[in-house]
Structure formats: C-alpha cells, structure tokens
Amino acid sequence: MERHKNTTPAPGEPAVRISGVTFAFNGDPVLRNMSIDIKEREFVAIVGPNGSGKTTILKLILGLLHPLAGTVRVFGSPPERARARMGYVPQYIYADVRFPVHVLDVALMGRLGRRGAGLGPFSARDRRAALDALDEVGLADLRNRPFSDLSGGQRQRVLIARALVSEPDILLLDEPTASLDSEVAAQLYDLLGRMNERMTVILVSHDLWFVSRYVKRVLCIQKNVQMHDTTDVDAEALGQLCGLGMRMVRHQDSCPGGDCR
C-alpha cells in the first residue's frame, strides 16, 4: 500500500495529545480536565464502566466531537486536519446486513474519503488498495462473497479492512470483539498486534483478559483518568483499578490452559 508522507510526528511530539480536556453532554460533564499522550505505534486500550466516556474519547480524537475546554492534537494538528491519517471501526453498523453488497464493495467504501468530490467508478488503484487490505485481514478469497453471508468475526475483519484502505497511521476501534467468541477474539487481537508494528492502535474494550495480554498500555476512565502499563497488572488487578471487577473478564474461563493465543 502507498503510505502518507511525513508520517512521523515532530521530535518529542506524540501521535495523540489530549490536554486539559473537559467534555459534557447536555451540561453533564463526562470528562474533566483530561490530559494524556499516546506515542506513535503504541497499542492502547480504553476501559471503564458504561457511560464513562470511552467512545467519547475516540470521537474527540477523530474530531467528531469538540471539547468544552482544552485541546486535542493528532500528529501536532487539530483532528480535522489529521482525519485522513486515521481509520475508524465503529461499534455498530448502521446498515441492514442483508443489503446486497459484496465484501470488496464494503472494503472499497474506505476509499471514498480519498476521492474528494470526484464521482464515477473506483480506480484500479482503489481496487488494488481494497484487495491488499482484504488480504491483510485474511479475506481476499471472499472478496466476491455477499457481506450478509459472513460470520460475525469475518464481518469485523471486513470493517477493519475498510478502515485500512484509507492507509491510516492511527487505527481506532470501538469494542471490536463485542459478541465474538474467545477464539475469534484472540485471532482479532493477533491481527491488531501485527498492524501495531506500523501504526498506532487505540481501542475501546471490555475484554480485560485480552487487554492485559495484548495491549501495552491501558487508559482507565473512572471519574478520573489513569494510564497503566499492562506489564504491571493482570486482568483481575486491571479490573479493580478500573472499577470493573472480574465480571467483565468474560473470556478467562473459556480459554483452554488459560491461554487463548
């Protein structure tokens, strides 16, 4: 795939910098004076109770929401100016999966943002990028399969391919393993780990068992914001630190030998 020019931040500049950010819905503060840095090619998970602001943070990074106070910078620029360098996989697909669209068509949707106001058929370059992305997620052989025929894990991979087609430097995912069984979730985390070798990966997750084994740092949202290195905590300790408890570690008992890799 082609790559963006100047993908490396200025010396000392993080990939994402959130400084003194406060955000509220209908006057009710969700985030208060939040400050974090995420370095280039980090693998970071955002965890916390429901309603704590996890998805809000992703949307602030994307520039889809704006803080009441403070600043958000992505590669040193406002999010709107850096949006072309970010890929996003939302938690929900607001579409009828029965719609007659094929796997390659879904992946190609990720090229729309790179075409500006141009209309007409996708170019050979667009199709090559989509095929490369499907190949990376292991679904190139299914490119002509109806999207509705795929399993939940395969659909999630196609949506990741759609985000990769834009050739991002940061990949953001909201609950990518929701509703997936442990084996498929482990495969997805392995895939994200390989992608992390060339891009920053930021995801929202409730899967503390996987987070504690795959992700390098965890951002806990519970009234205040704290960053923890996963080398220092296991899943149980992480749940306690983030106010979630072991009830959220839903995969641990289903992994033979205690290892789903």
Secondary structure as UniProt FT lines:
FT   TURN            11..12
FT   STRAND          16..25
FT   TURN            26..27
FT   STRAND          28..38
FT   TURN            40..41
FT   STRAND          43..47
FT   TURN            50..51
FT   HELIX           54..62
FT   STRAND          69..74
FT   TURN            75..76
FT   HELIX           79..82
FT   HELIX           83..85
FT   STRAND          86..89
FT   TURN            97..98
FT   HELIX           103..108
FT   HELIX           109..114
FT   TURN            116..117
FT   HELIX           124..136
FT   TURN            137..138
FT   HELIX           140..142
FT   TURN            143..144
FT   HELIX           147..149
FT   HELIX           152..164
FT   TURN            165..166
FT   STRAND          170..174
FT   TURN            176..179
FT   HELIX           182..195
FT   TURN            196..198
FT   STRAND          200..204
FT   HELIX           208..214
FT   STRAND          217..221
FT   STRAND          225..229
FT   TURN            230..231
FT   HELIX           235..241
FT   TURN            242..243
FT   HELIX           246..248
FT   TURN            250..251
FT   HELIX           252..254
FT   HELIX           256..258
//
